[in-house]
Amino acid sequence: MQPTEWLARVRHDLVKRLVWPARDRRDMGGAPAPGELAPRLIDDEGRPTTAAALWAGLAAEAPAGADLTAFEGAVGRAVTAADAGDVHGVIALEAAFAALARSLEGDG
């Protein structure tokens, strides 16, 4: 899989599903309700899954040589932030994804 294809999957399947509820809450204002920011994720077969399990599957398909350490930590921090109702902590995943994408530029 080409880096751009893999990044598109990571963005679609994981990043947007984690970040969009937080961006919506930020734009609406106010404090999130309990559980409002918790990601509702699905696996390749349409079953509910966790961010950690989804990321593990995506990471296994990463382009050869990709350094995933920083992004993996950012995913964990985003999930923790979502559980805590920390809007900006979740949104920080966007910057981590951008850094991951930059690190893969020119590959493939």
QUIZIPE-V851529 format. One record per pair of residues at least 12 apart in sequence whose ideal C-beta (glycine too) atoms are under 10 Angstrom apart, sorted by the first residue. I is the first residue (numbers start at 0). J is the second residue. Records with the same first field share a line. If there is no record, write none. Layout:
BEGIN
I=J ; J
END
This chain:
BEGIN
0=60 ; 61 ; 62 ; 107
1=62 ; 103 ; 106 ; 107
2=61 ; 62 ; 63 ; 64 ; 65 ; 99 ; 100 ; 102 ; 103 ; 104 ; 105 ; 106 ; 107
3=62 ; 100 ; 103 ; 104 ; 106 ; 107
4=60 ; 62 ; 107
5=57 ; 58 ; 60 ; 61 ; 62 ; 65 ; 103 ; 106 ; 107
6=57 ; 61 ; 62 ; 65 ; 96 ; 99 ; 100 ; 103 ; 104
7=100
8=43 ; 56 ; 57 ; 60
9=53 ; 54 ; 57 ; 58 ; 60 ; 61 ; 67 ; 70 ; 74 ; 96 ; 99 ; 100
10=93 ; 96 ; 99 ; 100
12=40 ; 41 ; 42 ; 43 ; 48 ; 53 ; 54 ; 56 ; 57
13=38 ; 40 ; 50 ; 53 ; 54 ; 56 ; 57 ; 70 ; 74 ; 77 ; 92 ; 96
14=70 ; 73 ; 74 ; 77 ; 92 ; 93 ; 95 ; 96 ; 97 ; 99
15=92 ; 93 ; 96
16=38 ; 39 ; 40 ; 41 ; 50 ; 53
17=36 ; 37 ; 38 ; 39 ; 40 ; 50 ; 53 ; 73 ; 74 ; 77 ; 78 ; 80 ; 81 ; 89 ; 90 ; 92 ; 93 ; 96
18=36 ; 38 ; 77 ; 81 ; 86 ; 89 ; 90 ; 91 ; 92 ; 93 ; 96
19=36 ; 38 ; 89 ; 90
20=35 ; 36 ; 37 ; 38 ; 39 ; 81 ; 86 ; 89
21=35 ; 36 ; 38 ; 77 ; 80 ; 81 ; 84 ; 85 ; 86 ; 87 ; 88 ; 89 ; 90 ; 91 ; 92 ; 93
22=86 ; 89 ; 90 ; 93
23=35 ; 36 ; 86
24=36 ; 84 ; 86 ; 89 ; 90
25=86 ; 87 ; 89 ; 90
26=86
29=86
30=84 ; 86
31=81 ; 83 ; 84 ; 85 ; 86 ; 89
32=84
33=82 ; 84
34=81 ; 82 ; 84
35=81 ; 84 ; 86
36=77 ; 78 ; 80 ; 81 ; 82 ; 83 ; 84 ; 85 ; 86 ; 88 ; 89 ; 90
37=50 ; 78 ; 81 ; 82 ; 84 ; 89
38=50 ; 53 ; 74 ; 77 ; 78 ; 81 ; 82 ; 89
40=52 ; 53 ; 54 ; 78
41=53
42=56
43=56
49=78
50=74 ; 75 ; 77 ; 78 ; 81 ; 92
51=71 ; 74 ; 75 ; 78
53=74
54=67 ; 70 ; 71 ; 74 ; 75 ; 78
55=71
57=70 ; 74
58=70 ; 71 ; 74
61=99 ; 103
62=103 ; 106 ; 107
63=106 ; 107
64=102 ; 103 ; 106
65=99 ; 102 ; 103 ; 106
66=99 ; 102 ; 103
67=99 ; 102
69=95 ; 98 ; 99 ; 102
70=92 ; 95 ; 96 ; 98 ; 99 ; 100 ; 102
71=95 ; 99
72=95
73=91 ; 92 ; 93 ; 94 ; 95 ; 96 ; 98 ; 99
74=92 ; 95 ; 96
76=88 ; 89 ; 91 ; 92 ; 95
77=89 ; 90 ; 91 ; 92 ; 93 ; 95 ; 96
78=92
80=92
END
